[in-house]
Amino acid sequence: MKTAVSIPGEVFEKVERLARRARRSRSAVFSAALREYVARHTPDKVTEAMDRVCAAVNDGRDGFVTAAARRLLEGTEW
């Protein structure tokens, strides 16, 4: 899909240099950057990924670790 956006000149120049160094098109660089930005700012996807990792490595609950983690997370501002 094609779209038109306005970006600061300094950003455009940095993308241009990166695209040349990486031997990629500007479109490919912008697409990769936006894909990463969206992934980082989509909390559900981040949570799902973390849940998958935890499920893969969880071989049983440790009561002490669970309680310590809960205390730590309760004191953390999200």
PyMOL Python script that loads the backbone (N, CA, C, O; Angstrom):
from pymol import cmd

cmd.read_pdbstr("""\
ATOM      1  N   MET A   1       0.843  -1.170   0.000  1.00  0.00           N
ATOM      2  CA  MET A   1       0.000   0.000   0.000  1.00  0.00           C
ATOM      3  C   MET A   1       0.889   1.234   0.000  1.00  0.00           C
ATOM      4  O   MET A   1       1.901   1.279   0.699  1.00  0.00           O
ATOM      5  N   LYS A   2       0.517   2.206  -0.765  1.00  0.00           N
ATOM      6  CA  LYS A   2       1.270   3.454  -0.798  1.00  0.00           C
ATOM      7  C   LYS A   2       0.566   4.479   0.070  1.00  0.00           C
ATOM      8  O   LYS A   2      -0.662   4.528   0.146  1.00  0.00           O
ATOM      9  N   THR A   3       1.386   5.302   0.725  1.00  0.00           N
ATOM     10  CA  THR A   3       0.849   6.392   1.529  1.00  0.00           C
ATOM     11  C   THR A   3       1.855   7.529   1.526  1.00  0.00           C
ATOM     12  O   THR A   3       3.038   7.320   1.256  1.00  0.00           O
ATOM     13  N   ALA A   4       1.394   8.712   1.821  1.00  0.00           N
ATOM     14  CA  ALA A   4       2.292   9.868   1.886  1.00  0.00           C
ATOM     15  C   ALA A   4       2.311  10.379   3.321  1.00  0.00           C
ATOM     16  O   ALA A   4       1.262  10.561   3.939  1.00  0.00           O
ATOM     17  N   VAL A   5       3.502  10.606   3.841  1.00  0.00           N
ATOM     18  CA  VAL A   5       3.656  11.151   5.186  1.00  0.00           C
ATOM     19  C   VAL A   5       4.733  12.223   5.149  1.00  0.00           C
ATOM     20  O   VAL A   5       5.607  12.222   4.283  1.00  0.00           O
ATOM     21  N   SER A   6       4.651  13.127   6.097  1.00  0.00           N
ATOM     22  CA  SER A   6       5.683  14.160   6.227  1.00  0.00           C
ATOM     23  C   SER A   6       6.578  13.793   7.392  1.00  0.00           C
ATOM     24  O   SER A   6       6.096  13.471   8.478  1.00  0.00           O
ATOM     25  N   ILE A   7       7.881  13.842   7.167  1.00  0.00           N
ATOM     26  CA  ILE A   7       8.845  13.558   8.224  1.00  0.00           C
ATOM     27  C   ILE A   7       9.910  14.643   8.204  1.00  0.00           C
ATOM     28  O   ILE A   7      10.148  15.262   7.166  1.00  0.00           O
ATOM     29  N   PRO A   8      10.544  14.875   9.330  1.00  0.00           N
ATOM     30  CA  PRO A   8      11.613  15.877   9.358  1.00  0.00           C
ATOM     31  C   PRO A   8      12.754  15.488   8.413  1.00  0.00           C
ATOM     32  O   PRO A   8      13.045  14.306   8.227  1.00  0.00           O
ATOM     33  N   GLY A   9      13.387  16.494   7.825  1.00  0.00           N
ATOM     34  CA  GLY A   9      14.478  16.268   6.890  1.00  0.00           C
ATOM     35  C   GLY A   9      15.611  15.455   7.479  1.00  0.00           C
ATOM     36  O   GLY A   9      16.191  14.609   6.799  1.00  0.00           O
ATOM     37  N   GLU A  10      15.936  15.709   8.760  1.00  0.00           N
ATOM     38  CA  GLU A  10      17.046  14.980   9.385  1.00  0.00           C
ATOM     39  C   GLU A  10      16.736  13.491   9.496  1.00  0.00           C
ATOM     40  O   GLU A  10      17.631  12.659   9.346  1.00  0.00           O
ATOM     41  N   VAL A  11      15.481  13.149   9.755  1.00  0.00           N
ATOM     42  CA  VAL A  11      15.085  11.733   9.829  1.00  0.00           C
ATOM     43  C   VAL A  11      15.196  11.109   8.444  1.00  0.00           C
ATOM     44  O   VAL A  11      15.706   9.999   8.294  1.00  0.00           O
ATOM     45  N   PHE A  12      14.714  11.828   7.433  1.00  0.00           N
ATOM     46  CA  PHE A  12      14.783  11.329   6.066  1.00  0.00           C
ATOM     47  C   PHE A  12      16.228  11.036   5.664  1.00  0.00           C
ATOM     48  O   PHE A  12      16.517   9.992   5.079  1.00  0.00           O
ATOM     49  N   GLU A  13      17.127  11.957   5.978  1.00  0.00           N
ATOM     50  CA  GLU A  13      18.532  11.771   5.624  1.00  0.00           C
ATOM     51  C   GLU A  13      19.134  10.559   6.334  1.00  0.00           C
ATOM     52  O   GLU A  13      19.903   9.808   5.732  1.00  0.00           O
ATOM     53  N   LYS A  14      18.794  10.365   7.595  1.00  0.00           N
ATOM     54  CA  LYS A  14      19.304   9.202   8.334  1.00  0.00           C
ATOM     55  C   LYS A  14      18.789   7.902   7.725  1.00  0.00           C
ATOM     56  O   LYS A  14      19.525   6.922   7.603  1.00  0.00           O
ATOM     57  N   VAL A  15      17.515   7.912   7.346  1.00  0.00           N
ATOM     58  CA  VAL A  15      16.937   6.717   6.713  1.00  0.00           C
ATOM     59  C   VAL A  15      17.605   6.474   5.369  1.00  0.00           C
ATOM     60  O   VAL A  15      17.909   5.335   5.012  1.00  0.00           O
ATOM     61  N   GLU A  16      17.827   7.531   4.641  1.00  0.00           N
ATOM     62  CA  GLU A  16      18.490   7.413   3.333  1.00  0.00           C
ATOM     63  C   GLU A  16      19.874   6.767   3.490  1.00  0.00           C
ATOM     64  O   GLU A  16      20.216   5.846   2.748  1.00  0.00           O
ATOM     65  N   ARG A  17      20.667   7.250   4.455  1.00  0.00           N
ATOM     66  CA  ARG A  17      22.002   6.678   4.685  1.00  0.00           C
ATOM     67  C   ARG A  17      21.906   5.222   5.131  1.00  0.00           C
ATOM     68  O   ARG A  17      22.658   4.372   4.655  1.00  0.00           O
ATOM     69  N   LEU A  18      20.992   4.939   6.035  1.00  0.00           N
ATOM     70  CA  LEU A  18      20.826   3.567   6.509  1.00  0.00           C
ATOM     71  C   LEU A  18      20.432   2.638   5.363  1.00  0.00           C
ATOM     72  O   LEU A  18      20.964   1.535   5.240  1.00  0.00           O
ATOM     73  N   ALA A  19      19.512   3.081   4.540  1.00  0.00           N
ATOM     74  CA  ALA A  19      19.064   2.264   3.407  1.00  0.00           C
ATOM     75  C   ALA A  19      20.231   1.964   2.460  1.00  0.00           C
ATOM     76  O   ALA A  19      20.383   0.834   1.995  1.00  0.00           O
ATOM     77  N   ARG A  20      21.047   2.973   2.179  1.00  0.00           N
ATOM     78  CA  ARG A  20      22.206   2.745   1.299  1.00  0.00           C
ATOM     79  C   ARG A  20      23.181   1.752   1.911  1.00  0.00           C
ATOM     80  O   ARG A  20      23.645   0.828   1.243  1.00  0.00           O
ATOM     81  N   ARG A  21      23.495   1.956   3.221  1.00  0.00           N
ATOM     82  CA  ARG A  21      24.448   1.048   3.891  1.00  0.00           C
ATOM     83  C   ARG A  21      23.927  -0.381   3.924  1.00  0.00           C
ATOM     84  O   ARG A  21      24.678  -1.335   3.722  1.00  0.00           O
ATOM     85  N   ALA A  22      22.627  -0.515   4.182  1.00  0.00           N
ATOM     86  CA  ALA A  22      22.029  -1.850   4.303  1.00  0.00           C
ATOM     87  C   ALA A  22      21.617  -2.427   2.951  1.00  0.00           C
ATOM     88  O   ALA A  22      21.169  -3.570   2.864  1.00  0.00           O
ATOM     89  N   ARG A  23      21.776  -1.618   1.891  1.00  0.00           N
ATOM     90  CA  ARG A  23      21.369  -2.046   0.544  1.00  0.00           C
ATOM     91  C   ARG A  23      19.907  -2.475   0.509  1.00  0.00           C
ATOM     92  O   ARG A  23      19.530  -3.516  -0.030  1.00  0.00           O
ATOM     93  N   ARG A  24      19.109  -1.600   1.121  1.00  0.00           N
ATOM     94  CA  ARG A  24      17.658  -1.824   1.159  1.00  0.00           C
ATOM     95  C   ARG A  24      16.978  -0.566   0.643  1.00  0.00           C
ATOM     96  O   ARG A  24      17.582   0.506   0.593  1.00  0.00           O
ATOM     97  N   SER A  25      15.738  -0.705   0.269  1.00  0.00           N
ATOM     98  CA  SER A  25      14.989   0.474  -0.177  1.00  0.00           C
ATOM     99  C   SER A  25      14.535   1.280   1.044  1.00  0.00           C
ATOM    100  O   SER A  25      14.448   0.755   2.154  1.00  0.00           O
ATOM    101  N   ARG A  26      14.248   2.565   0.815  1.00  0.00           N
ATOM    102  CA  ARG A  26      13.702   3.379   1.902  1.00  0.00           C
ATOM    103  C   ARG A  26      12.411   2.757   2.412  1.00  0.00           C
ATOM    104  O   ARG A  26      12.161   2.719   3.617  1.00  0.00           O
ATOM    105  N   SER A  27      11.595   2.270   1.489  1.00  0.00           N
ATOM    106  CA  SER A  27      10.326   1.657   1.884  1.00  0.00           C
ATOM    107  C   SER A  27      10.552   0.482   2.827  1.00  0.00           C
ATOM    108  O   SER A  27       9.816   0.310   3.799  1.00  0.00           O
ATOM    109  N   ALA A  28      11.563  -0.321   2.542  1.00  0.00           N
ATOM    110  CA  ALA A  28      11.857  -1.471   3.403  1.00  0.00           C
ATOM    111  C   ALA A  28      12.297  -1.003   4.785  1.00  0.00           C
ATOM    112  O   ALA A  28      11.905  -1.589   5.795  1.00  0.00           O
ATOM    113  N   VAL A  29      13.107   0.051   4.834  1.00  0.00           N
ATOM    114  CA  VAL A  29      13.566   0.581   6.124  1.00  0.00           C
ATOM    115  C   VAL A  29      12.391   1.143   6.911  1.00  0.00           C
ATOM    116  O   VAL A  29      12.242   0.849   8.097  1.00  0.00           O
ATOM    117  N   PHE A  30      11.553   1.951   6.261  1.00  0.00           N
ATOM    118  CA  PHE A  30      10.395   2.513   6.954  1.00  0.00           C
ATOM    119  C   PHE A  30       9.438   1.412   7.412  1.00  0.00           C
ATOM    120  O   PHE A  30       8.908   1.476   8.521  1.00  0.00           O
ATOM    121  N   SER A  31       9.218   0.415   6.576  1.00  0.00           N
ATOM    122  CA  SER A  31       8.318  -0.680   6.950  1.00  0.00           C
ATOM    123  C   SER A  31       8.841  -1.442   8.161  1.00  0.00           C
ATOM    124  O   SER A  31       8.081  -1.762   9.074  1.00  0.00           O
ATOM    125  N   ALA A  32      10.145  -1.732   8.167  1.00  0.00           N
ATOM    126  CA  ALA A  32      10.740  -2.442   9.304  1.00  0.00           C
ATOM    127  C   ALA A  32      10.641  -1.604  10.577  1.00  0.00           C
ATOM    128  O   ALA A  32      10.345  -2.128  11.651  1.00  0.00           O
ATOM    129  N   ALA A  33      10.892  -0.295  10.450  1.00  0.00           N
ATOM    130  CA  ALA A  33      10.825   0.584  11.620  1.00  0.00           C
ATOM    131  C   ALA A  33       9.406   0.651  12.174  1.00  0.00           C
ATOM    132  O   ALA A  33       9.205   0.580  13.387  1.00  0.00           O
ATOM    133  N   LEU A  34       8.439   0.786  11.301  1.00  0.00           N
ATOM    134  CA  LEU A  34       7.048   0.854  11.761  1.00  0.00           C
ATOM    135  C   LEU A  34       6.589  -0.477  12.347  1.00  0.00           C
ATOM    136  O   LEU A  34       5.851  -0.505  13.331  1.00  0.00           O
ATOM    137  N   ARG A  35       7.028  -1.579  11.740  1.00  0.00           N
ATOM    138  CA  ARG A  35       6.675  -2.895  12.267  1.00  0.00           C
ATOM    139  C   ARG A  35       7.197  -3.048  13.699  1.00  0.00           C
ATOM    140  O   ARG A  35       6.484  -3.524  14.583  1.00  0.00           O
ATOM    141  N   GLU A  36       8.447  -2.638  13.911  1.00  0.00           N
ATOM    142  CA  GLU A  36       9.041  -2.720  15.248  1.00  0.00           C
ATOM    143  C   GLU A  36       8.338  -1.788  16.223  1.00  0.00           C
ATOM    144  O   GLU A  36       8.073  -2.172  17.362  1.00  0.00           O
ATOM    145  N   TYR A  37       8.033  -0.575  15.794  1.00  0.00           N
ATOM    146  CA  TYR A  37       7.351   0.392  16.660  1.00  0.00           C
ATOM    147  C   TYR A  37       5.997  -0.147  17.104  1.00  0.00           C
ATOM    148  O   TYR A  37       5.659  -0.099  18.287  1.00  0.00           O
ATOM    149  N   VAL A  38       5.235  -0.654  16.160  1.00  0.00           N
ATOM    150  CA  VAL A  38       3.907  -1.189  16.485  1.00  0.00           C
ATOM    151  C   VAL A  38       4.028  -2.375  17.436  1.00  0.00           C
ATOM    152  O   VAL A  38       3.251  -2.491  18.384  1.00  0.00           O
ATOM    153  N   ALA A  39       4.993  -3.255  17.189  1.00  0.00           N
ATOM    154  CA  ALA A  39       5.183  -4.417  18.060  1.00  0.00           C
ATOM    155  C   ALA A  39       5.516  -3.986  19.484  1.00  0.00           C
ATOM    156  O   ALA A  39       5.017  -4.572  20.445  1.00  0.00           O
ATOM    157  N   ARG A  40       6.354  -2.970  19.623  1.00  0.00           N
ATOM    158  CA  ARG A  40       6.755  -2.505  20.954  1.00  0.00           C
ATOM    159  C   ARG A  40       5.631  -1.776  21.676  1.00  0.00           C
ATOM    160  O   ARG A  40       5.630  -1.707  22.905  1.00  0.00           O
ATOM    161  N   HIS A  41       4.682  -1.235  20.934  1.00  0.00           N
ATOM    162  CA  HIS A  41       3.631  -0.438  21.542  1.00  0.00           C
ATOM    163  C   HIS A  41       2.276  -1.129  21.514  1.00  0.00           C
ATOM    164  O   HIS A  41       1.245  -0.477  21.679  1.00  0.00           O
ATOM    165  N   THR A  42       2.270  -2.417  21.312  1.00  0.00           N
ATOM    166  CA  THR A  42       1.046  -3.200  21.360  1.00  0.00           C
ATOM    167  C   THR A  42       1.142  -4.103  22.584  1.00  0.00           C
ATOM    168  O   THR A  42       1.653  -5.219  22.493  1.00  0.00           O
ATOM    169  N   PRO A  43       0.650  -3.624  23.736  1.00  0.00           N
ATOM    170  CA  PRO A  43       0.849  -4.359  24.991  1.00  0.00           C
ATOM    171  C   PRO A  43       0.356  -5.805  24.952  1.00  0.00           C
ATOM    172  O   PRO A  43       0.979  -6.689  25.540  1.00  0.00           O
ATOM    173  N   ASP A  44      -0.757  -6.048  24.264  1.00  0.00           N
ATOM    174  CA  ASP A  44      -1.275  -7.417  24.210  1.00  0.00           C
ATOM    175  C   ASP A  44      -0.276  -8.364  23.569  1.00  0.00           C
ATOM    176  O   ASP A  44      -0.107  -9.494  24.025  1.00  0.00           O
ATOM    177  N   LYS A  45       0.386  -7.912  22.517  1.00  0.00           N
ATOM    178  CA  LYS A  45       1.356  -8.760  21.831  1.00  0.00           C
ATOM    179  C   LYS A  45       2.570  -9.016  22.722  1.00  0.00           C
ATOM    180  O   LYS A  45       3.101 -10.126  22.751  1.00  0.00           O
ATOM    181  N   VAL A  46       3.002  -7.997  23.440  1.00  0.00           N
ATOM    182  CA  VAL A  46       4.142  -8.155  24.342  1.00  0.00           C
ATOM    183  C   VAL A  46       3.779  -9.145  25.449  1.00  0.00           C
ATOM    184  O   VAL A  46       4.563 -10.036  25.775  1.00  0.00           O
ATOM    185  N   THR A  47       2.605  -8.983  26.015  1.00  0.00           N
ATOM    186  CA  THR A  47       2.158  -9.886  27.077  1.00  0.00           C
ATOM    187  C   THR A  47       2.047 -11.314  26.555  1.00  0.00           C
ATOM    188  O   THR A  47       2.473 -12.255  27.226  1.00  0.00           O
ATOM    189  N   GLU A  48       1.482 -11.481  25.373  1.00  0.00           N
ATOM    190  CA  GLU A  48       1.363 -12.818  24.796  1.00  0.00           C
ATOM    191  C   GLU A  48       2.729 -13.458  24.600  1.00  0.00           C
ATOM    192  O   GLU A  48       2.912 -14.641  24.889  1.00  0.00           O
ATOM    193  N   ALA A  49       3.678 -12.686  24.115  1.00  0.00           N
ATOM    194  CA  ALA A  49       5.032 -13.213  23.902  1.00  0.00           C
ATOM    195  C   ALA A  49       5.668 -13.606  25.230  1.00  0.00           C
ATOM    196  O   ALA A  49       6.293 -14.662  25.334  1.00  0.00           O
ATOM    197  N   MET A  50       5.511 -12.762  26.243  1.00  0.00           N
ATOM    198  CA  MET A  50       6.068 -13.080  27.562  1.00  0.00           C
ATOM    199  C   MET A  50       5.399 -14.323  28.149  1.00  0.00           C
ATOM    200  O   MET A  50       6.066 -15.161  28.755  1.00  0.00           O
ATOM    201  N   ASP A  51       4.088 -14.442  27.970  1.00  0.00           N
ATOM    202  CA  ASP A  51       3.373 -15.621  28.453  1.00  0.00           C
ATOM    203  C   ASP A  51       3.878 -16.894  27.782  1.00  0.00           C
ATOM    204  O   ASP A  51       4.017 -17.931  28.431  1.00  0.00           O
ATOM    205  N   ARG A  52       4.155 -16.812  26.466  1.00  0.00           N
ATOM    206  CA  ARG A  52       4.669 -17.985  25.750  1.00  0.00           C
ATOM    207  C   ARG A  52       6.034 -18.398  26.288  1.00  0.00           C
ATOM    208  O   ARG A  52       6.303 -19.586  26.472  1.00  0.00           O
ATOM    209  N   VAL A  53       6.890 -17.420  26.537  1.00  0.00           N
ATOM    210  CA  VAL A  53       8.218 -17.722  27.068  1.00  0.00           C
ATOM    211  C   VAL A  53       8.100 -18.338  28.454  1.00  0.00           C
ATOM    212  O   VAL A  53       8.752 -19.340  28.750  1.00  0.00           O
ATOM    213  N   CYS A  54       7.277 -17.747  29.296  1.00  0.00           N
ATOM    214  CA  CYS A  54       7.113 -18.270  30.658  1.00  0.00           C
ATOM    215  C   CYS A  54       6.558 -19.688  30.636  1.00  0.00           C
ATOM    216  O   CYS A  54       6.989 -20.539  31.413  1.00  0.00           O
ATOM    217  N   ALA A  55       5.606 -19.942  29.752  1.00  0.00           N
ATOM    218  CA  ALA A  55       5.029 -21.287  29.664  1.00  0.00           C
ATOM    219  C   ALA A  55       6.073 -22.292  29.192  1.00  0.00           C
ATOM    220  O   ALA A  55       6.078 -23.443  29.628  1.00  0.00           O
ATOM    221  N   ALA A  56       6.954 -21.852  28.300  1.00  0.00           N
ATOM    222  CA  ALA A  56       7.969 -22.757  27.759  1.00  0.00           C
ATOM    223  C   ALA A  56       9.031 -23.117  28.792  1.00  0.00           C
ATOM    224  O   ALA A  56       9.553 -24.231  28.768  1.00  0.00           O
ATOM    225  N   VAL A  57       9.359 -22.204  29.690  1.00  0.00           N
ATOM    226  CA  VAL A  57      10.426 -22.466  30.659  1.00  0.00           C
ATOM    227  C   VAL A  57       9.906 -22.871  32.035  1.00  0.00           C
ATOM    228  O   VAL A  57      10.688 -23.276  32.896  1.00  0.00           O
ATOM    229  N   ASN A  58       8.620 -22.766  32.248  1.00  0.00           N
ATOM    230  CA  ASN A  58       8.059 -23.075  33.561  1.00  0.00           C
ATOM    231  C   ASN A  58       7.927 -24.581  33.736  1.00  0.00           C
ATOM    232  O   ASN A  58       7.134 -25.230  33.054  1.00  0.00           O
ATOM    233  N   ASP A  59       8.705 -25.122  34.648  1.00  0.00           N
ATOM    234  CA  ASP A  59       8.627 -26.560  34.907  1.00  0.00           C
ATOM    235  C   ASP A  59       8.070 -26.821  36.305  1.00  0.00           C
ATOM    236  O   ASP A  59       8.300 -27.888  36.875  1.00  0.00           O
ATOM    237  N   GLY A  60       7.356 -25.875  36.846  1.00  0.00           N
ATOM    238  CA  GLY A  60       6.766 -26.017  38.171  1.00  0.00           C
ATOM    239  C   GLY A  60       6.915 -24.721  38.936  1.00  0.00           C
ATOM    240  O   GLY A  60       7.812 -23.922  38.667  1.00  0.00           O
ATOM    241  N   ARG A  61       6.036 -24.525  39.879  1.00  0.00           N
ATOM    242  CA  ARG A  61       6.075 -23.286  40.652  1.00  0.00           C
ATOM    243  C   ARG A  61       6.925 -23.447  41.894  1.00  0.00           C
ATOM    244  O   ARG A  61       6.912 -24.481  42.564  1.00  0.00           O
ATOM    245  N   ASP A  62       7.644 -22.418  42.169  1.00  0.00           N
ATOM    246  CA  ASP A  62       8.430 -22.337  43.390  1.00  0.00           C
ATOM    247  C   ASP A  62       7.749 -21.289  44.257  1.00  0.00           C
ATOM    248  O   ASP A  62       7.698 -20.118  43.883  1.00  0.00           O
ATOM    249  N   GLY A  63       7.232 -21.688  45.396  1.00  0.00           N
ATOM    250  CA  GLY A  63       6.473 -20.786  46.255  1.00  0.00           C
ATOM    251  C   GLY A  63       7.244 -19.543  46.652  1.00  0.00           C
ATOM    252  O   GLY A  63       6.693 -18.442  46.646  1.00  0.00           O
ATOM    253  N   PHE A  64       8.510 -19.705  46.995  1.00  0.00           N
ATOM    254  CA  PHE A  64       9.325 -18.565  47.405  1.00  0.00           C
ATOM    255  C   PHE A  64       9.491 -17.574  46.257  1.00  0.00           C
ATOM    256  O   PHE A  64       9.336 -16.367  46.438  1.00  0.00           O
ATOM    257  N   VAL A  65       9.805 -18.097  45.085  1.00  0.00           N
ATOM    258  CA  VAL A  65      10.016 -17.233  43.925  1.00  0.00           C
ATOM    259  C   VAL A  65       8.712 -16.527  43.556  1.00  0.00           C
ATOM    260  O   VAL A  65       8.727 -15.340  43.230  1.00  0.00           O
ATOM    261  N   THR A  66       7.603 -17.230  43.604  1.00  0.00           N
ATOM    262  CA  THR A  66       6.314 -16.625  43.291  1.00  0.00           C
ATOM    263  C   THR A  66       5.992 -15.488  44.249  1.00  0.00           C
ATOM    264  O   THR A  66       5.573 -14.413  43.820  1.00  0.00           O
ATOM    265  N   ALA A  67       6.185 -15.720  45.539  1.00  0.00           N
ATOM    266  CA  ALA A  67       5.900 -14.685  46.536  1.00  0.00           C
ATOM    267  C   ALA A  67       6.834 -13.487  46.370  1.00  0.00           C
ATOM    268  O   ALA A  67       6.391 -12.343  46.467  1.00  0.00           O
ATOM    269  N   ALA A  68       8.110 -13.735  46.121  1.00  0.00           N
ATOM    270  CA  ALA A  68       9.063 -12.651  45.945  1.00  0.00           C
ATOM    271  C   ALA A  68       8.732 -11.828  44.700  1.00  0.00           C
ATOM    272  O   ALA A  68       8.808 -10.600  44.725  1.00  0.00           O
ATOM    273  N   ALA A  69       8.375 -12.489  43.643  1.00  0.00           N
ATOM    274  CA  ALA A  69       8.020 -11.787  42.410  1.00  0.00           C
ATOM    275  C   ALA A  69       6.768 -10.948  42.614  1.00  0.00           C
ATOM    276  O   ALA A  69       6.692  -9.812  42.145  1.00  0.00           O
ATOM    277  N   ARG A  70       5.804 -11.499  43.301  1.00  0.00           N
ATOM    278  CA  ARG A  70       4.564 -10.763  43.566  1.00  0.00           C
ATOM    279  C   ARG A  70       4.855  -9.496  44.365  1.00  0.00           C
ATOM    280  O   ARG A  70       4.340  -8.425  44.044  1.00  0.00           O
ATOM    281  N   ARG A  71       5.694  -9.618  45.423  1.00  0.00           N
ATOM    282  CA  ARG A  71       6.037  -8.438  46.233  1.00  0.00           C
ATOM    283  C   ARG A  71       6.753  -7.396  45.380  1.00  0.00           C
ATOM    284  O   ARG A  71       6.483  -6.200  45.492  1.00  0.00           O
ATOM    285  N   LEU A  72       7.658  -7.852  44.537  1.00  0.00           N
ATOM    286  CA  LEU A  72       8.402  -6.928  43.688  1.00  0.00           C
ATOM    287  C   LEU A  72       7.473  -6.232  42.688  1.00  0.00           C
ATOM    288  O   LEU A  72       7.561  -5.019  42.500  1.00  0.00           O
ATOM    289  N   LEU A  73       6.599  -6.987  42.058  1.00  0.00           N
ATOM    290  CA  LEU A  73       5.706  -6.406  41.058  1.00  0.00           C
ATOM    291  C   LEU A  73       4.665  -5.483  41.679  1.00  0.00           C
ATOM    292  O   LEU A  73       4.257  -4.505  41.052  1.00  0.00           O
ATOM    293  N   GLU A  74       4.231  -5.779  42.897  1.00  0.00           N
ATOM    294  CA  GLU A  74       3.243  -4.909  43.543  1.00  0.00           C
ATOM    295  C   GLU A  74       3.839  -3.535  43.816  1.00  0.00           C
ATOM    296  O   GLU A  74       3.110  -2.544  43.851  1.00  0.00           O
ATOM    297  N   GLY A  75       5.141  -3.460  44.009  1.00  0.00           N
ATOM    298  CA  GLY A  75       5.784  -2.191  44.273  1.00  0.00           C
ATOM    299  C   GLY A  75       6.284  -1.478  43.031  1.00  0.00           C
ATOM    300  O   GLY A  75       6.930  -0.435  43.138  1.00  0.00           O
ATOM    301  N   THR A  76       5.996  -2.027  41.844  1.00  0.00           N
ATOM    302  CA  THR A  76       6.480  -1.451  40.595  1.00  0.00           C
ATOM    303  C   THR A  76       5.363  -0.679  39.926  1.00  0.00           C
ATOM    304  O   THR A  76       4.242  -1.170  39.789  1.00  0.00           O
ATOM    305  N   GLU A  77       5.684   0.547  39.506  1.00  0.00           N
ATOM    306  CA  GLU A  77       4.692   1.346  38.782  1.00  0.00           C
ATOM    307  C   GLU A  77       4.699   0.933  37.314  1.00  0.00           C
ATOM    308  O   GLU A  77       5.752   0.933  36.676  1.00  0.00           O
ATOM    309  N   TRP A  78       3.566   0.592  36.788  1.00  0.00           N
ATOM    310  CA  TRP A  78       3.449   0.179  35.384  1.00  0.00           C
ATOM    311  C   TRP A  78       3.027   1.372  34.639  1.00  0.00           C
ATOM    312  O   TRP A  78       2.850   1.309  33.423  1.00  0.00           O
TER     313      TRP A  78
END
""", "prot")
cmd.dss("prot")
cmd.show_as("cartoon", "prot")
cmd.util.cbc("prot")
cmd.orient("prot")
